[in-house]
Amino acid sequence: GELRDHLLDRIAVSLSADAQPLTIEERVEASDSVINFSPGGKQGSAKATMDLEDAISNEDDLKTAIVFAREYIRDLKLAPSQLQYLCEEAIRAGCQGHRAEIFAVEVARSAAAIEGRQVTSEDLRLAVKLAIAPRGTFINTPMDEDEMMPPPPPPPPPPMDNMDDQNEDQEEKPDEEDEQDEPDEEDDAPDEAPDVPEVPEEFMFDVDSTPIDPDLIEFSSRERAGKGGGRGLIFSQDRGRYIKPMLPKGKVVRLAVDATLRASAPYQKSRRERSIGTKQEGRGVFLEQSDVRIKKMARKAGSLIIFVVDASGSMALNRMNAAKGAAMSLLTEAYQSRDQIALIPFQGDFADVLLPPTKSIAMAKKRLEQMPCGGGSPLAHALQQATLTGINAQKSGDVGKVVVVCISDGRANVPLCTSVGEEFDPDADEDSKDGKPSRNYLKEEVLACAKQLGALPGFNLLCIDTENKFISTGIAKEIANAACGNYHQISKADGNAIASVTQSALNELKSS
């Protein structure tokens, strides 16, 4: 079984055992190396002999480096700014206690010592990935001091009377300033290259405890993969594995013979005595309606991942390509997890199901060749289409969980009534202008659809905002909160990053 959290917290470093997929050339080279390797004596080929000599030489070099690193690490320390960065990342990740930053410091020092240099930003990023990310929890963090303190007021402009005097003084003393600058440059010469410790320019965690670095997203999803995956079950009376008997409700589909006989066993003697002199006197077993038990069956449930992609605007092609890559990446693992993929792009006046729920990679490639882009943004209709698609899939009996992945900035400009072929009524919106709905009306309509989706059993919404955080309106986060779902802000999202985030959300949903 899995270790408890308080025991896992004592383990300094967490590594993922999942290997990166190899190319054909790399697989051929790996197979050839194993075939030609001989534990003792002559190797199978000249290349194998050279590779073995290189491996022995590299191993000796590594042993020597470790010996020197043990001596070098004694005097190696982190700068205060670097230690502050690790503590801030631990707070952003929601780590409890102080083991996260303490182990992260040791990881950064070890990575730098093995290279024989001072701690750099790459060492800090590696420390966050190995020591802080596995301990991350989901809690809110306080605001930064820079955000809490108001900016200082601008200085007052000088009076107009003194402007001319200042200009004259500046013209009279250009030479004096040049003379004064020369000794300053000489004084600053020794300090031209101060030893400033390197700190990563951006954080790897967002303020809401979600990883925003693509490397960290992939690593975190691999760490959590497989936990609780066996809990996704569908209970029924017709298919699956017999787990326990139960009282019938309505028509009996599968009779639990063992449980029915056990329920009737205590009453066989009394029923046999009552049957004397009747036509049922010779029966071997006496059963009544109250003895009947039926089988409760369970089978592994697949999941449906619905990509709802904004195909409007200038970034439509990038979003569609990222969603296509994520869909194809998840479909390659569908044979193991029984997952199905659907794709609903929305542009123009309505959203359409471009790829219905499927496990077929060939069908997905064929349907995703032509992807429409441009036009309006009917987000409310897209969420409604995703809801209907998920409900129909659940009714089939093969889908238990539904994850709706919405790749959009959350801004809509087409009302739901227009998408279903009706005209917009300006009286329904007080802020309507020129017969068009206001932004607030469209926003409330989208939030209402998101709440409806989040209230359904087995549904979960994952909003991925691909816009830059400095120009993002924050509507996508409100949509995720309305549906009680998850929100990720990935400015440069590709198919692998979206697939990793989606798989992580799916694993969390299955384990809940």
QUIFENPE-V479416 format. One record per residue. N is the residue number from 1. PHI is phi as a letter, one per 30 degrees, with the letter a starting at -180 (999 if undefined). PSI is psi in whole degrees, -180 to 180 (none if undefined). OMEGA is omega in radians with two decimals (NA if undefined). Layout:
{{N PHI PSI OMEGA} {N PHI PSI OMEGA}}
This chain:
{{1 999 178 -3.13} {2 d 147 3.08} {3 d 152 3.10} {4 d 160 -3.03} {5 d -38 -3.09} {6 d -23 3.05} {7 d -39 3.10} {8 d -32 -3.11} {9 d -22 -3.13} {10 d -11 3.09} {11 d 124 -2.98} {12 d -50 -2.98} {13 c 140 3.08} {14 c 124 -3.12} {15 c 149 3.08} {16 c 131 -3.13} {17 d -4 -3.13} {18 d 125 -3.12} {19 d 151 3.06} {20 d 142 3.12} {21 d 137 -3.12} {22 c 155 3.04} {23 d 172 -3.14} {24 d -42 -3.13} {25 d -40 -3.13} {26 d -37 3.11} {27 d -40 3.10} {28 d -43 -3.13} {29 d -40 3.13} {30 d -43 3.12} {31 d -41 -3.14} {32 d -36 3.14} {33 d -40 -3.14} {34 d -41 -3.11} {35 d -41 -3.07} {36 d -2 -3.12} {37 d 139 3.10} {38 b 125 -3.09} {39 d -31 3.11} {40 b 145 3.14} {41 j -157 -3.05} {42 d 143 3.13} {43 d 168 -3.05} {44 d -23 -3.12} {45 a 167 3.14} {46 d -36 3.12} {47 d -38 3.11} {48 d -36 3.10} {49 d -44 3.12} {50 d -40 3.13} {51 d -38 3.12} {52 d -41 3.11} {53 d -41 3.11} {54 d -40 3.14} {55 d -41 3.11} {56 d -41 3.12} {57 d -43 3.12} {58 d -36 3.12} {59 d -40 3.10} {60 d -41 3.11} {61 d -39 3.14} {62 d -39 3.09} {63 d -43 3.13} {64 d -41 3.14} {65 d -38 -3.14} {66 d -39 3.12} {67 d -46 3.12} {68 d -35 -3.12} {69 d -35 3.11} {70 d -32 3.07} {71 d -38 -3.07} {72 d -31 -3.04} {73 d -17 -3.12} {74 d -36 -3.12} {75 c 6 -3.08} {76 c 124 -3.13} {77 b 156 3.09} {78 c 145 3.05} {79 d 156 3.13} {80 e -36 -3.14} {81 d -35 3.12} {82 d -40 3.08} {83 d -37 3.11} {84 d -38 3.12} {85 d -45 -3.14} {86 d -39 3.11} {87 d -39 3.12} {88 d -39 3.09} {89 d -38 3.10} {90 d -38 3.11} {91 d -43 3.14} {92 d -36 3.14} {93 d -9 3.13} {94 i 31 -3.13} {95 d 137 3.11} {96 c 141 -3.08} {97 i -168 -3.07} {98 c 5 -3.13} {99 d -32 -3.08} {100 d -53 -3.11} {101 d -32 3.12} {102 d -47 3.10} {103 d -35 3.13} {104 d -38 3.09} {105 d -43 -3.13} {106 d -37 3.11} {107 d -44 -3.14} {108 d -42 3.12} {109 d -41 -3.13} {110 d -41 3.13} {111 d -37 3.12} {112 d -37 -3.11} {113 d -37 -3.14} {114 d -24 3.08} {115 c -9 3.12} {116 i 42 -3.11} {117 b 180 3.07} {118 d 165 -3.11} {119 d 130 -3.14} {120 c -180 -3.13} {121 d -33 3.12} {122 d -36 3.09} {123 d -38 3.12} {124 d -40 3.11} {125 d -39 3.08} {126 d -38 3.13} {127 d -39 3.10} {128 d -40 -3.09} {129 d -39 -3.02} {130 c -29 -3.02} {131 c -30 -3.06} {132 c -44 -3.08} {133 e -43 3.14} {134 d -19 -3.13} {135 c 3 -3.06} {136 d 138 3.01} {137 b 179 -3.07} {138 c 93 3.05} {139 b 160 -3.14} {140 d 150 -3.14} {141 c 154 3.13} {142 d 162 3.13} {143 d 154 3.08} {144 d 152 -3.14} {145 d -34 3.14} {146 d -33 3.14} {147 d -30 -3.10} {148 d -33 -3.10} {149 d 132 3.12} {150 d 152 3.13} {151 d 150 -3.13} {152 d 148 -3.14} {153 d 151 3.13} {154 d 150 3.14} {155 d 149 -3.14} {156 d 147 3.13} {157 d 147 3.12} {158 d 154 3.12} {159 d 154 -3.08} {160 d -29 -3.09} {161 d -33 -3.09} {162 d -8 -3.08} {163 d -43 -3.11} {164 d -40 -3.14} {165 d -38 3.14} {166 d -39 3.12} {167 d -40 3.13} {168 d -42 3.13} {169 d -36 3.13} {170 d -34 3.13} {171 d -32 -3.10} {172 d -23 -3.01} {173 c 42 3.07} {174 d -35 -3.10} {175 d -37 -3.12} {176 d -37 3.14} {177 d -38 3.13} {178 d -39 3.13} {179 d -36 3.14} {180 d -28 -3.12} {181 d -32 -3.07} {182 d -49 3.11} {183 d -30 3.11} {184 d -41 3.14} {185 d -37 3.12} {186 d -39 -3.14} {187 d -34 -3.10} {188 d -8 -3.06} {189 e -43 3.14} {190 d -23 -3.08} {191 c 19 -3.10} {192 d -35 -3.11} {193 b 71 3.14} {194 d 153 -3.12} {195 d 80 -3.14} {196 d 124 -3.13} {197 d 143 -3.12} {198 d 135 3.08} {199 b 137 3.11} {200 e 142 -3.10} {201 d -33 -3.10} {202 b 153 3.08} {203 d 155 3.11} {204 c -15 3.05} {205 c 145 3.02} {206 d 171 -3.10} {207 d -17 3.14} {208 c 28 3.00} {209 i 18 3.12} {210 c 135 3.12} {211 d 137 -3.14} {212 c -10 3.08} {213 d 128 -3.09} {214 e -40 3.11} {215 d -44 -3.11} {216 d -35 3.11} {217 d -46 -3.14} {218 d -41 -3.14} {219 d -43 -3.12} {220 d -40 -3.14} {221 d -34 3.09} {222 d -34 -3.14} {223 d -38 -3.06} {224 c -7 -3.07} {225 d 139 3.05} {226 j -13 -3.12} {227 d 121 3.08} {228 i 14 -3.10} {229 d -24 -3.10} {230 d -5 -3.10} {231 d -10 -3.13} {232 d 96 -3.08} {233 b 153 3.03} {234 c 126 -3.14} {235 c 135 -3.14} {236 a -176 3.13} {237 c 3 -3.05} {238 c -35 -3.08} {239 b 154 3.05} {240 j -165 -3.12} {241 c 136 -3.13} {242 d 117 -3.08} {243 c -37 3.12} {244 a 158 3.07} {245 d 161 3.12} {246 a 161 3.10} {247 d 141 -3.10} {248 d 146 3.02} {249 b 96 -3.08} {250 j -144 -3.07} {251 d 139 3.12} {252 d 122 -3.12} {253 c -54 3.13} {254 b 113 -3.10} {255 d 129 3.05} {256 d 95 -3.04} {257 d -42 -3.10} {258 d -46 -3.12} {259 d -35 3.12} {260 d -43 3.11} {261 d -38 3.12} {262 d -38 3.14} {263 d -32 -3.10} {264 c -13 -3.05} {265 e -44 -3.10} {266 d -19 -3.04} {267 c 7 -3.08} {268 d -39 -3.11} {269 d -47 -3.12} {270 d -38 3.14} {271 d -34 3.13} {272 d -37 3.10} {273 d -37 -3.13} {274 d -21 -3.08} {275 d -4 -3.14} {276 d 129 -3.13} {277 i 4 3.10} {278 c 175 -3.12} {279 d -13 3.14} {280 c 14 -3.03} {281 d -32 -3.07} {282 d 4 -3.09} {283 d 147 3.14} {284 d -43 -3.11} {285 b 134 3.14} {286 c 118 -3.14} {287 c 146 3.04} {288 b 170 -3.08} {289 d -33 -3.11} {290 d -15 3.13} {291 d -15 -3.00} {292 d 131 3.04} {293 b 147 3.12} {294 c 165 -3.11} {295 d 134 2.97} {296 c 117 -3.05} {297 c 150 3.11} {298 b 140 3.07} {299 b 157 -3.13} {300 d 134 -3.09} {301 c 136 2.98} {302 d 170 3.12} {303 b 152 3.10} {304 c 124 3.11} {305 c 115 -3.10} {306 c 115 3.07} {307 d 117 3.06} {308 c 108 -2.94} {309 c 131 3.07} {310 d 110 -3.11} {311 c 22 3.12} {312 c 155 3.08} {313 j -179 -3.03} {314 d -26 -3.11} {315 c 13 -3.04} {316 d -44 -3.08} {317 d -40 3.12} {318 d -42 -3.14} {319 d -41 -3.13} {320 d -41 3.12} {321 d -38 3.10} {322 d -42 3.12} {323 d -38 3.11} {324 d -44 3.11} {325 d -40 3.11} {326 d -41 3.14} {327 d -44 3.14} {328 d -35 3.12} {329 d -42 3.14} {330 d -31 3.13} {331 d -28 3.13} {332 d -22 3.12} {333 c 6 -3.04} {334 d -28 -3.11} {335 d -23 3.12} {336 d -43 -3.02} {337 c -3 -3.11} {338 h 27 -3.13} {339 d 151 3.05} {340 b 155 -3.08} {341 b 140 3.02} {342 b 151 -3.12} {343 b 126 -3.14} {344 b 97 3.02} {345 d 147 3.09} {346 b 126 3.12} {347 a 161 -3.08} {348 i -129 -3.10} {349 c -11 -3.09} {350 a 167 3.08} {351 c 145 -3.10} {352 b 146 3.12} {353 d 97 -3.12} {354 d -40 3.13} {355 b 107 3.09} {356 d 164 -3.12} {357 e 124 -3.06} {358 a 158 2.97} {359 c -6 -3.01} {360 d 122 3.08} {361 d -37 3.13} {362 d -43 3.12} {363 d -39 3.13} {364 d -43 3.13} {365 d -40 -3.12} {366 d -43 -3.10} {367 d -30 -3.05} {368 c 4 3.11} {369 d -40 -3.13} {370 c 110 -3.11} {371 c 112 -3.13} {372 d 145 -3.14} {373 b 157 3.07} {374 j 161 3.11} {375 j -158 -3.09} {376 d -174 -3.07} {377 b 83 3.13} {378 d 72 -3.05} {379 d -39 -3.13} {380 d -42 3.13} {381 d -33 3.12} {382 d -43 3.10} {383 d -37 3.11} {384 d -41 3.10} {385 d -39 3.11} {386 d -38 3.11} {387 d -47 3.13} {388 d -40 3.12} {389 d -42 3.12} {390 d -41 3.13} {391 d -43 3.12} {392 d -36 3.12} {393 d -38 3.11} {394 d -34 3.13} {395 d -23 3.13} {396 d -20 3.11} {397 i -1 -3.12} {398 c -5 -3.09} {399 b 127 3.11} {400 c -51 -3.11} {401 c 146 3.11} {402 b 124 3.09} {403 c 118 3.11} {404 c 115 -3.14} {405 c 107 -3.11} {406 c 114 3.13} {407 c 96 -3.05} {408 a 166 3.04} {409 d -3 3.07} {410 j -3 -3.11} {411 d 127 3.13} {412 c 149 3.09} {413 b 10 3.10} {414 b 120 -3.14} {415 d 163 -3.09} {416 d -35 -3.13} {417 d -37 3.11} {418 d -36 -3.12} {419 d -30 -3.12} {420 c 7 3.05} {421 j 14 3.11} {422 c 162 3.12} {423 d 147 3.13} {424 d 134 3.13} {425 c 111 -3.12} {426 d -23 -3.13} {427 d -20 3.14} {428 d -12 -3.12} {429 b 117 -3.12} {430 d -31 -3.10} {431 c 14 -3.11} {432 d 140 3.11} {433 b 134 3.11} {434 h 32 3.12} {435 i 14 3.14} {436 c 147 -3.12} {437 d 150 3.11} {438 d 167 -3.14} {439 d -38 -3.13} {440 d -38 3.12} {441 d -44 3.14} {442 d -38 3.13} {443 d -47 3.14} {444 d -34 3.11} {445 d -42 3.12} {446 d -42 3.14} {447 d -36 3.10} {448 d -41 3.09} {449 d -36 3.12} {450 d -40 3.10} {451 d -39 3.12} {452 d -39 3.13} {453 d -44 -3.10} {454 d -23 -3.13} {455 d -14 -3.12} {456 d 141 3.13} {457 d 135 3.11} {458 i 4 -3.14} {459 c 145 3.06} {460 b 138 -3.11} {461 c 132 3.08} {462 b 113 -3.14} {463 c 126 3.09} {464 c 112 -3.11} {465 c 112 -3.10} {466 c 1 3.12} {467 d 156 3.07} {468 d 138 -3.05} {469 d -22 -3.12} {470 d -23 3.12} {471 c 1 -3.13} {472 d 141 -3.12} {473 d -16 -3.13} {474 i 3 -3.13} {475 d -35 -3.13} {476 d -37 3.10} {477 d -37 3.08} {478 d -37 3.11} {479 d -43 3.12} {480 d -40 3.12} {481 d -37 3.14} {482 d -34 3.13} {483 c 6 -3.08} {484 h 40 -3.12} {485 c -161 -3.11} {486 c 154 -3.13} {487 b 135 3.07} {488 b 137 3.09} {489 c 107 -3.12} {490 b 104 -3.04} {491 d -35 -3.13} {492 c 69 -3.07} {493 d 133 3.00} {494 c -179 -3.08} {495 d -39 -3.11} {496 d -41 3.14} {497 d -44 -3.14} {498 d -40 3.11} {499 d -39 3.14} {500 d -45 3.13} {501 d -42 -3.13} {502 d -43 3.14} {503 d -38 3.11} {504 d -44 3.11} {505 d -36 3.14} {506 d -39 3.11} {507 d -40 3.11} {508 d -39 -3.13} {509 d -40 3.13} {510 d -32 -3.11} {511 d -9 -3.11} {512 d none NA}}
